[in-house]
Amino acid sequence: MKTDKTFFEARVEAVITSFNQGTMILEAVQSLCRQTFLPERILVVDDGSTDEASLAVLKNLEKQEGLPVPVQVIYQENGGVSCARNTGIRKVQEPMVLVLDGDDRLKPSYIEQVSDLLFSHPSMIAASSWLHTFGVLDAVVCPTGGKIQPFLARNCCPATHIFRREAFEQCGGYDETMRSGFEDWEFFLSLLETAPEAEIGIVEAPLIQYRTAPASANVRSMKKRLDLMRYLIQKHRKSYEKHLEDALLGIEEISNSRLYGWENEIVHSMEINQELSETSREFLKHPTYGDGGMAAAVRMACMRDI
């Protein structure tokens, strides 16, 4: 299989979803136009924007000349991000598809590095990278990717990723009924179910610039996390039943990690004689039982008495 730059460059198309995002959509498009491996085409799918300023930006984008990549804007009635992605992906002609949210950006080597990872590993049906968040949070987030087992406990891949179009066609695309969040997680589970050895790769470098805001869809979806997880489990019941131990232990690992993190913060506060929060004080008075809570409280109490 050829792995030169011309081969990569000619086989990836990008789909950007947009909804009332003003000039942010231009930043997303510009980040694709600065790639070291350019996509063959950029499809911008507007999901029923109602903001006149945002619509004006899209109209100007359609008229813009001199871009290194052809840009096509597709307008549709509001159907949610899953519907918008499916609309764009079904118009892609190349075998590789890059999905990007309209308020995020990519560093110049994203397509080059992620495509290289995909073409070096035939069993990978999708790949992405770490994220550098900006906006209200400045941090580097490091998803791990993997086969289906870790994905049963949590989403291990960013929404922005490159995947093989044939796998999209096999799994049926994004679930358009999921308009409250976790549609990316569900899509990855569907992709990973298309082949026994399927996996998702991650480039260990922050090549995605991910915008964070207090009222983002990602933050809002956490309020419905249990209901959304129930839906995932019911829809992918066979996978959860097949890998039940991995799913349960994966969730337990997450819980333990956060419990120890909180415990260390409380211990640190005690060491510097800082007043504990009401939640922490209540936990020490009435620790939870059967989930490691009481053991954590005992460790904290021992530290307090030293």
C-alpha positions as CSV (number, residue, x, y, z in Angstrom):
1,M,0.0,0.0,0.0
2,K,1.3,3.5,-0.9
3,T,2.0,5.7,2.0
4,D,3.3,8.9,0.3
5,K,1.9,12.4,0.9
6,T,0.1,12.5,-2.4
7,F,-1.8,9.3,-1.5
8,F,-2.9,10.7,1.8
9,E,-3.8,14.1,0.4
10,A,-6.1,12.8,-2.3
11,R,-8.1,10.4,-0.2
12,V,-9.5,12.4,2.7
13,E,-12.6,14.7,2.7
14,A,-13.7,16.8,5.6
15,V,-17.2,17.3,7.0
16,I,-17.7,20.3,9.3
17,T,-21.0,20.8,11.1
18,S,-22.3,24.3,11.9
19,F,-25.1,25.8,13.9
20,N,-25.2,29.5,14.7
21,Q,-21.4,29.6,15.1
22,G,-20.6,33.0,13.5
23,T,-17.0,33.5,12.5
24,M,-15.9,30.4,14.4
25,I,-16.7,28.3,11.3
26,L,-14.1,30.3,9.4
27,E,-11.4,29.3,12.0
28,A,-12.4,25.6,11.4
29,V,-12.2,25.9,7.7
30,Q,-8.9,27.9,7.8
31,S,-7.3,25.2,10.0
32,L,-8.1,22.6,7.4
33,C,-6.7,24.9,4.6
34,R,-3.4,25.1,6.5
35,Q,-2.9,21.3,6.8
36,T,0.4,19.8,5.6
37,F,-1.8,17.2,3.9
38,L,-4.8,19.0,2.4
39,P,-8.2,17.3,2.3
40,E,-9.7,16.7,-1.2
41,R,-12.8,18.7,-0.3
42,I,-14.5,20.5,2.7
43,L,-18.2,20.0,3.2
44,V,-19.8,22.5,5.6
45,V,-23.2,21.3,6.8
46,D,-25.3,24.0,8.3
47,D,-27.9,22.5,10.6
48,G,-30.7,25.1,10.3
49,S,-28.9,28.2,11.7
50,T,-31.2,31.0,12.7
51,D,-28.6,33.7,13.4
52,E,-28.4,36.1,10.4
53,A,-24.8,36.9,11.1
54,S,-23.8,33.2,11.1
55,L,-25.7,32.7,7.8
56,A,-24.0,35.7,6.3
57,V,-20.6,34.2,7.2
58,L,-21.6,31.0,5.4
59,K,-22.8,32.9,2.3
60,N,-19.5,34.8,2.2
61,L,-17.6,31.5,2.6
62,E,-19.4,30.1,-0.5
63,K,-18.2,33.1,-2.6
64,Q,-14.6,33.1,-1.2
65,E,-12.0,32.5,-3.9
66,G,-8.4,31.4,-3.8
67,L,-8.8,28.7,-1.1
68,P,-6.5,25.8,-1.5
69,V,-9.3,23.3,-0.9
70,P,-12.8,23.4,-2.5
71,V,-15.5,24.3,0.0
72,Q,-19.2,23.4,-0.4
73,V,-21.9,24.6,2.0
74,I,-25.0,22.4,2.5
75,Y,-28.1,23.8,4.2
76,Q,-30.7,21.7,6.0
77,E,-33.5,22.1,8.5
78,N,-32.4,21.6,12.1
79,G,-32.0,17.9,12.8
80,G,-29.2,17.8,15.4
81,V,-25.5,17.2,15.0
82,S,-25.9,13.5,14.2
83,C,-28.2,14.3,11.3
84,A,-25.9,17.0,10.0
85,R,-22.9,14.7,10.1
86,N,-24.7,11.9,8.3
87,T,-25.8,14.4,5.6
88,G,-22.3,15.5,5.0
89,I,-20.7,12.0,5.2
90,R,-23.1,10.6,2.7
91,K,-21.9,13.1,0.1
92,V,-18.2,12.1,0.6
93,Q,-16.7,10.3,-2.3
94,E,-13.2,9.5,-0.9
95,P,-12.6,6.4,1.4
96,M,-11.5,8.5,4.4
97,V,-13.7,11.0,6.2
98,L,-12.6,13.7,8.7
99,V,-15.4,15.0,11.0
100,L,-14.8,18.4,12.7
101,D,-17.2,20.5,14.8
102,G,-17.5,24.1,13.6
103,D,-16.2,25.7,16.8
104,D,-13.0,23.7,16.9
105,R,-9.7,23.9,15.0
106,L,-6.9,21.6,14.0
107,K,-3.2,22.0,14.1
108,P,-1.5,21.8,10.7
109,S,-0.2,18.3,11.0
110,Y,-3.4,16.7,12.2
111,I,-4.4,15.0,8.9
112,E,-0.9,14.0,8.2
113,Q,-0.2,12.3,11.5
114,V,-3.7,10.7,12.0
115,S,-3.8,9.4,8.4
116,D,-0.3,8.0,8.8
117,L,-1.5,6.1,11.9
118,L,-4.6,4.8,10.1
119,F,-2.7,3.6,7.0
120,S,0.0,2.0,9.2
121,H,-2.6,-0.1,11.0
122,P,-5.2,-1.8,8.7
123,S,-7.3,-2.9,11.8
124,M,-7.9,0.7,12.8
125,I,-11.3,1.9,11.6
126,A,-10.8,5.4,13.0
127,A,-8.1,7.5,14.6
128,S,-7.7,10.9,16.2
129,S,-5.3,12.7,18.7
130,W,-5.1,14.3,22.1
131,L,-6.8,17.6,22.6
132,H,-5.6,21.1,23.7
133,T,-8.6,22.8,25.2
134,F,-9.0,26.6,25.1
135,G,-11.7,29.0,26.2
136,V,-12.8,28.5,29.9
137,L,-10.3,25.6,30.3
138,D,-6.6,25.5,29.2
139,A,-5.6,21.9,29.4
140,V,-4.3,18.9,27.5
141,V,-6.7,16.0,27.4
142,C,-5.4,12.5,26.5
143,P,-8.0,10.0,25.3
144,T,-6.6,6.5,24.8
145,G,-8.5,4.9,22.0
146,G,-8.4,1.1,21.8
147,K,-10.6,-1.8,21.0
148,I,-14.2,-2.0,22.1
149,Q,-13.6,-3.0,25.7
150,P,-12.5,0.3,27.1
151,F,-15.2,2.1,25.1
152,L,-17.8,0.2,27.1
153,A,-16.9,2.1,30.2
154,R,-16.2,5.6,28.7
155,N,-15.7,7.3,25.4
156,C,-12.0,7.0,24.5
157,C,-11.9,9.1,21.3
158,P,-12.6,12.8,20.5
159,A,-15.6,13.8,18.4
160,T,-13.1,15.1,15.8
161,H,-11.5,12.1,14.1
162,I,-10.8,10.4,10.7
163,F,-12.6,7.2,9.9
164,R,-13.0,4.7,7.0
165,R,-16.2,5.4,5.1
166,E,-16.8,1.7,4.5
167,A,-17.1,1.2,8.3
168,F,-19.6,4.1,8.4
169,E,-21.7,2.4,5.8
170,Q,-21.5,-0.9,7.6
171,C,-22.7,0.5,11.0
172,G,-25.4,2.8,9.6
173,G,-23.9,6.2,10.7
174,Y,-24.7,8.4,13.7
175,D,-27.8,7.8,15.7
176,E,-30.1,10.7,14.8
177,T,-32.4,10.1,17.8
178,M,-29.5,11.1,20.1
179,R,-29.9,14.9,20.5
180,S,-28.9,15.2,24.1
181,G,-25.3,14.1,23.8
182,F,-23.1,11.0,23.7
183,E,-23.8,10.6,20.0
184,D,-20.0,10.3,19.3
185,W,-19.6,7.6,22.0
186,E,-22.5,5.6,20.5
187,F,-21.0,6.0,17.0
188,F,-17.6,4.7,18.1
189,L,-19.3,1.6,19.7
190,S,-21.1,1.0,16.4
191,L,-17.9,1.4,14.4
192,L,-16.0,-1.0,16.7
193,E,-18.8,-3.6,16.3
194,T,-18.2,-3.9,12.5
195,A,-15.2,-6.2,12.9
196,P,-13.8,-8.4,15.7
197,E,-10.3,-6.8,15.6
198,A,-11.5,-3.3,15.0
199,E,-9.7,-0.6,17.0
200,I,-9.5,3.2,17.2
201,G,-6.0,4.8,17.3
202,I,-4.8,8.0,19.0
203,V,-1.8,10.1,18.1
204,E,-0.2,11.1,21.4
205,A,0.1,14.8,20.6
206,P,-2.5,17.6,21.2
207,L,-3.4,18.2,17.5
208,I,-7.0,19.3,18.2
209,Q,-7.8,22.7,19.5
210,Y,-11.1,22.1,21.4
211,R,-13.1,25.2,22.4
212,T,-14.7,25.0,25.9
213,A,-17.6,27.1,27.1
214,P,-19.9,27.0,30.2
215,A,-23.0,26.1,28.2
216,S,-21.5,23.7,25.7
217,A,-23.4,20.6,24.6
218,N,-20.7,18.4,26.2
219,V,-21.2,20.0,29.6
220,R,-25.0,19.9,29.4
221,S,-25.0,16.2,28.4
222,M,-23.4,15.2,31.7
223,K,-26.6,16.1,33.5
224,K,-28.2,13.2,31.6
225,R,-25.3,10.9,31.8
226,L,-27.1,7.9,33.5
227,D,-30.0,8.0,31.1
228,L,-27.7,8.3,28.1
229,M,-25.6,5.4,29.3
230,R,-28.7,3.3,29.8
231,Y,-29.5,3.9,26.2
232,L,-26.0,2.9,25.1
233,I,-26.2,-0.3,27.1
234,Q,-29.6,-1.2,25.8
235,K,-28.6,-0.5,22.1
236,H,-25.3,-2.3,22.4
237,R,-26.4,-5.0,24.8
238,K,-24.6,-7.8,23.0
239,S,-21.3,-6.1,23.3
240,Y,-21.8,-5.3,27.0
241,E,-22.9,-8.9,27.7
242,K,-19.9,-10.3,25.8
243,H,-17.4,-8.0,27.7
244,L,-19.3,-7.6,31.0
245,E,-16.2,-7.9,33.2
246,D,-14.3,-5.3,31.1
247,A,-17.2,-2.9,31.2
248,L,-17.8,-3.2,35.0
249,L,-14.1,-3.1,35.9
250,G,-13.5,-0.1,33.6
251,I,-16.2,1.9,35.4
252,E,-14.8,0.8,38.8
253,E,-11.3,1.9,37.7
254,I,-12.7,5.4,36.9
255,S,-14.5,5.6,40.2
256,N,-11.4,4.5,42.2
257,S,-9.2,7.1,40.3
258,R,-11.6,9.9,41.2
259,L,-12.0,8.7,44.8
260,Y,-8.2,8.7,45.3
261,G,-7.9,12.1,43.7
262,W,-10.5,13.6,46.0
263,E,-8.9,11.8,49.0
264,N,-5.5,13.3,48.2
265,E,-7.1,16.8,47.9
266,I,-8.7,16.4,51.4
267,V,-5.4,15.1,52.9
268,H,-3.5,18.1,51.3
269,S,-6.1,20.5,52.8
270,M,-5.6,18.9,56.3
271,E,-1.8,19.1,56.0
272,I,-1.9,22.9,55.4
273,N,-4.8,23.4,57.9
274,Q,-7.2,24.6,55.2
275,E,-10.9,24.4,56.0
276,L,-12.6,21.5,54.3
277,S,-15.7,22.0,52.1
278,E,-19.1,21.1,53.4
279,T,-19.2,18.1,51.1
280,S,-15.9,16.8,52.4
281,R,-16.9,17.3,56.0
282,E,-20.2,15.5,55.4
283,F,-18.3,12.6,53.8
284,L,-16.0,12.2,56.8
285,K,-19.1,12.2,59.1
286,H,-21.1,9.8,57.0
287,P,-18.8,7.9,54.6
288,T,-20.3,5.7,51.9
289,Y,-20.2,1.9,52.5
290,G,-19.3,-0.9,50.1
291,D,-17.7,1.2,47.4
292,G,-14.4,2.1,49.0
293,G,-15.7,5.2,50.7
294,M,-15.3,4.0,54.3
295,A,-11.7,2.9,53.6
296,A,-11.0,6.3,52.2
297,A,-12.5,8.0,55.2
298,V,-10.3,5.9,57.5
299,R,-7.2,6.8,55.6
300,M,-8.1,10.5,55.8
301,A,-8.9,10.3,59.5
302,C,-5.5,8.6,60.2
303,M,-3.8,11.4,58.3
304,R,-5.7,14.0,60.4
305,D,-4.5,12.4,63.6
306,I,-0.8,12.3,62.7
